[in-house]
Amino acid sequence: MVKTPWTNRIIKTYAMPKFMFRAGQIPLTKDIIKEINTVLFQFVWRGRKDKIKRLSLIGDYKDGGLRMPHVESLVKAQRIVEIF
């Protein structure tokens, strides 16, 4: 099993909770979600061009991914939870 890189831990531990709290407070358009994805992946690749497809990074360890958060899915899930 591959260990999660430190950048992935930083994103999951510090960035995503703050983002998800704010995402629950304001409506987000697809453009905003796309920009957030861009910022997260620029952080992972240190401002350079992506070397691996983003969907590959989002995948599970057993599928060769690094379990990066999929922002659009997280926002949709949060909206569903808020309904109930």
Backbone as a chain_set.jsonl record, in Angstrom:
{"seq": "MVKTPWTNRIIKTYAMPKFMFRAGQIPLTKDIIKEINTVLFQFVWRGRKDKIKRLSLIGDYKDGGLRMPHVESLVKAQRIVEIF", "coords": {"N": [[0.833, -1.176, 0.0], [0.54, 2.198, -0.835], [1.84, 5.043, 0.779], [0.1, 8.027, 1.723], [0.909, 11.066, 0.165], [2.469, 13.973, 1.641], [1.35, 16.369, 0.745], [-1.25, 15.721, 0.038], [-2.29, 15.066, 2.537], [-2.164, 17.562, 3.799], [-4.007, 19.018, 2.276], [-6.394, 17.553, 2.76], [-6.58, 17.787, 5.545], [-6.372, 20.529, 6.303], [-7.236, 22.369, 4.241], [-9.655, 21.391, 2.975], [-11.726, 21.108, 5.065], [-12.141, 23.824, 5.778], [-12.925, 24.878, 3.336], [-15.261, 23.361, 2.828], [-16.929, 24.193, 4.905], [-17.383, 26.861, 4.213], [-18.528, 26.431, 1.735], [-20.989, 25.465, 2.386], [-22.235, 27.724, 3.203], [-22.492, 29.571, 1.145], [-23.778, 29.759, -2.227], [-22.323, 27.754, -4.761], [-20.95, 27.979, -7.969], [-20.303, 26.107, -10.986], [-18.026, 27.172, -12.139], [-16.627, 28.281, -9.98], [-16.073, 25.981, -8.488], [-14.447, 24.66, -10.327], [-12.27, 26.416, -10.379], [-11.357, 26.142, -7.747], [-10.549, 23.465, -7.787], [-8.439, 23.739, -9.601], [-6.659, 25.346, -8.122], [-6.077, 23.61, -5.966], [-4.787, 21.459, -7.303], [-2.652, 22.816, -8.443], [-1.255, 23.374, -6.146], [-0.535, 20.773, -5.38], [1.127, 20.02, -7.519], [2.999, 21.962, -7.349], [2.72, 24.337, -8.847], [3.408, 23.591, -11.398], [2.734, 21.965, -14.58], [0.148, 19.458, -14.694], [1.128, 16.126, -14.097], [0.002, 13.694, -13.999], [-3.185, 12.347, -14.795], [-6.014, 13.971, -13.415], [-8.231, 12.511, -12.538], [-7.04, 10.083, -12.069], [-5.519, 10.599, -9.804], [-7.553, 11.06, -7.997], [-8.615, 8.577, -7.636], [-8.861, 5.418, -5.772], [-6.417, 3.852, -3.563], [-5.985, 1.133, -4.237], [-6.572, 1.166, -6.887], [-4.526, 2.534, -7.963], [-4.526, 5.215, -7.431], [-4.364, 8.291, -5.446], [-6.235, 9.044, -3.648], [-7.172, 11.714, -3.628], [-9.238, 14.513, -2.771], [-12.403, 14.833, -4.391], [-13.709, 17.585, -5.415], [-16.153, 18.491, -6.556], [-17.908, 16.323, -6.115], [-17.906, 16.263, -3.316], [-19.13, 18.707, -2.696], [-21.676, 18.325, -3.826], [-22.57, 16.17, -2.257], [-22.662, 17.393, 0.243], [-24.703, 19.242, -0.165], [-26.874, 17.523, -0.502], [-27.017, 16.36, 2.038], [-27.706, 18.594, 3.549], [-30.312, 18.99, 2.758], [-31.746, 16.982, 4.019]], "CA": [[0.0, 0.0, 0.0], [1.313, 3.423, -0.964], [1.488, 6.056, 1.772], [-0.413, 9.273, 1.183], [1.914, 12.123, 0.206], [2.195, 15.031, 2.614], [0.484, 17.402, 0.173], [-2.613, 15.219, 0.13], [-2.692, 15.202, 3.938], [-2.381, 18.987, 4.069], [-5.266, 19.401, 1.635], [-7.511, 16.929, 3.465], [-6.643, 18.205, 6.937], [-6.507, 21.963, 6.515], [-7.949, 23.124, 3.208], [-11.011, 20.923, 2.678], [-12.735, 21.482, 6.064], [-12.443, 25.257, 5.675], [-13.672, 25.071, 2.1], [-16.592, 22.772, 2.945], [-17.723, 25.06, 5.773], [-17.8, 28.02, 3.424], [-19.377, 25.954, 0.639], [-22.327, 25.322, 2.935], [-22.779, 29.041, 3.494], [-22.76, 30.317, -0.088], [-23.951, 28.89, -3.396], [-21.132, 27.649, -5.593], [-21.176, 27.661, -9.374], [-19.301, 25.18, -11.534], [-16.791, 27.926, -12.378], [-15.914, 28.401, -8.703], [-15.565, 24.645, -8.169], [-13.332, 24.406, -11.245], [-11.139, 27.232, -9.908], [-10.85, 25.519, -6.517], [-9.802, 22.292, -8.237], [-7.19, 24.222, -10.198], [-5.775, 25.789, -7.03], [-5.619, 22.43, -5.233], [-3.827, 20.699, -8.087], [-1.436, 23.623, -8.559], [-0.528, 23.153, -4.893], [0.039, 19.422, -5.434], [2.212, 19.977, -8.507], [3.875, 23.125, -7.093], [2.592, 25.325, -9.905], [3.769, 23.047, -12.709], [1.686, 21.264, -15.31], [-0.205, 18.153, -14.148], [1.896, 15.028, -14.683], [-0.892, 12.542, -13.995], [-4.565, 12.788, -14.925], [-6.633, 14.278, -12.133], [-9.075, 11.387, -12.129], [-6.162, 9.038, -11.544], [-5.171, 10.984, -8.437], [-8.748, 10.979, -7.166], [-8.917, 7.167, -7.437], [-8.454, 4.745, -4.543], [-5.066, 3.297, -3.578], [-5.943, -0.153, -4.93], [-6.681, 1.444, -8.313], [-3.356, 3.299, -8.361], [-4.734, 6.632, -7.145], [-3.871, 8.806, -4.17], [-7.41, 9.431, -2.87], [-7.355, 13.168, -3.53], [-10.669, 14.843, -2.705], [-13.093, 15.255, -5.604], [-14.422, 18.736, -4.878], [-17.533, 18.547, -7.038], [-18.675, 15.294, -5.411], [-18.052, 16.681, -1.924], [-20.122, 19.784, -2.637], [-22.985, 17.716, -4.08], [-22.936, 15.385, -1.082], [-23.014, 18.317, 1.317], [-26.014, 19.801, -0.484], [-27.867, 16.483, -0.228], [-27.122, 16.228, 3.491], [-28.406, 19.771, 4.057], [-31.739, 18.845, 2.467], [-32.332, 16.119, 5.005]], "C": [[0.886, 1.251, 0.0], [0.873, 4.411, 0.115], [1.009, 7.33, 1.078], [0.677, 10.337, 1.255], [1.507, 13.245, 1.161], [1.289, 16.108, 2.049], [-0.976, 16.989, 0.25], [-3.131, 15.354, 1.56], [-2.978, 16.654, 4.289], [-3.718, 19.429, 3.497], [-6.449, 18.839, 2.414], [-7.68, 17.463, 4.883], [-6.958, 19.681, 7.113], [-7.407, 22.671, 5.499], [-9.405, 22.696, 3.056], [-12.029, 21.26, 3.767], [-13.122, 22.963, 5.997], [-13.268, 25.545, 4.431], [-15.098, 24.552, 2.246], [-17.487, 23.595, 3.863], [-18.25, 26.253, 4.98], [-18.728, 27.623, 2.275], [-20.81, 25.765, 1.116], [-23.008, 26.655, 3.167], [-23.182, 29.816, 2.244], [-22.994, 29.356, -1.249], [-22.69, 28.914, -4.268], [-21.521, 27.274, -7.012], [-20.096, 26.678, -9.836], [-17.973, 25.881, -11.786], [-15.966, 28.048, -11.102], [-15.311, 27.058, -8.318], [-14.366, 24.3, -9.055], [-12.089, 25.181, -10.805], [-10.517, 26.637, -8.643], [-10.049, 24.27, -6.858], [-8.45, 22.692, -8.805], [-6.194, 24.628, -9.12], [-5.223, 24.587, -6.267], [-4.556, 21.662, -6.015], [-2.567, 21.504, -8.383], [-0.591, 23.48, -7.3], [0.17, 21.795, -4.922], [1.253, 19.397, -6.356], [3.158, 21.169, -8.396], [3.896, 24.095, -8.266], [2.95, 24.837, -11.297], [2.577, 22.344, -13.345], [1.418, 19.892, -14.672], [0.57, 17.055, -14.864], [1.069, 13.754, -14.774], [-2.312, 13.082, -14.115], [-5.187, 12.967, -13.547], [-7.522, 13.152, -11.641], [-8.254, 10.228, -11.588], [-5.769, 9.348, -10.112], [-6.351, 10.84, -7.491], [-9.076, 9.525, -6.825], [-8.375, 6.609, -6.126], [-7.044, 4.166, -4.697], [-4.986, 2.018, -4.399], [-6.054, 0.006, -6.441], [-5.504, 2.28, -8.823], [-3.483, 4.792, -8.114], [-4.154, 7.036, -5.803], [-4.989, 9.33, -3.277], [-7.493, 10.934, -2.614], [-8.849, 13.452, -3.461], [-11.209, 15.294, -4.058], [-14.069, 16.343, -5.175], [-15.889, 18.752, -5.301], [-18.413, 17.521, -6.322], [-18.907, 15.677, -3.95], [-19.119, 17.757, -1.773], [-21.525, 19.226, -2.855], [-23.461, 16.922, -2.873], [-23.361, 16.286, 0.072], [-24.389, 18.931, 1.073], [-27.123, 18.787, -0.2], [-28.089, 16.33, 1.27], [-27.911, 17.41, 4.068], [-29.91, 19.701, 3.811], [-32.424, 18.027, 3.554], [-31.973, 16.631, 6.353]], "O": [[1.859, 1.336, 0.75], [-0.323, 4.597, 0.342], [1.462, 7.663, -0.018], [1.308, 10.497, 2.3], [0.323, 13.428, 1.444], [0.523, 16.712, 2.799], [-1.845, 17.824, 0.501], [-4.288, 15.719, 1.767], [-3.939, 16.942, 5.003], [-4.478, 20.136, 4.16], [-7.404, 19.563, 2.699], [-8.804, 17.58, 5.371], [-7.74, 20.043, 7.992], [-8.248, 23.487, 5.877], [-10.297, 23.543, 3.014], [-13.136, 21.674, 3.422], [-14.294, 23.31, 6.143], [-14.196, 26.354, 4.463], [-16.045, 25.224, 1.835], [-18.69, 23.686, 3.622], [-19.426, 26.604, 5.075], [-19.61, 28.391, 1.89], [-21.747, 25.891, 0.327], [-24.229, 26.712, 3.314], [-24.11, 30.624, 2.283], [-22.459, 28.248, -1.248], [-22.081, 29.963, -4.477], [-22.322, 26.364, -7.23], [-19.102, 26.458, -9.143], [-16.913, 25.268, -11.664], [-14.741, 27.932, -11.14], [-14.166, 26.997, -7.872], [-13.388, 23.718, -8.585], [-10.978, 24.653, -10.855], [-9.295, 26.632, -8.489], [-8.986, 24.039, -6.283], [-7.436, 22.055, -8.521], [-5.014, 24.288, -9.202], [-4.033, 24.546, -5.955], [-3.538, 21.261, -5.451], [-1.501, 20.914, -8.559], [0.638, 23.465, -7.368], [1.332, 21.683, -4.532], [2.286, 18.82, -6.015], [4.019, 21.362, -9.254], [4.949, 24.612, -8.638], [2.816, 25.579, -12.27], [1.539, 22.157, -12.71], [2.338, 19.243, -14.173], [0.661, 17.051, -16.092], [1.398, 12.844, -15.535], [-2.612, 14.157, -13.596], [-4.912, 12.197, -12.626], [-7.558, 12.87, -10.444], [-8.727, 9.474, -10.738], [-5.695, 8.439, -9.286], [-6.171, 10.531, -6.313], [-9.747, 9.266, -5.825], [-7.548, 7.231, -5.46], [-6.543, 4.011, -5.811], [-4.042, 1.826, -5.167], [-5.682, -0.894, -7.195], [-5.49, 2.688, -9.984], [-2.625, 5.561, -8.549], [-3.533, 6.23, -5.111], [-4.727, 9.984, -2.267], [-7.843, 11.368, -1.516], [-9.645, 12.708, -4.033], [-10.553, 16.045, -4.78], [-15.134, 16.048, -4.633], [-16.768, 19.003, -4.476], [-19.549, 17.828, -5.963], [-19.988, 15.44, -3.41], [-19.916, 17.724, -0.836], [-22.46, 19.608, -2.151], [-24.634, 16.995, -2.506], [-24.31, 15.975, 0.792], [-25.158, 19.117, 2.017], [-28.191, 19.155, 0.288], [-29.226, 16.187, 1.72], [-28.706, 17.224, 4.99], [-30.694, 20.28, 4.563], [-33.544, 18.336, 3.961], [-32.368, 16.045, 7.361]]}, "num_chains": 1, "name": "protein.A"}
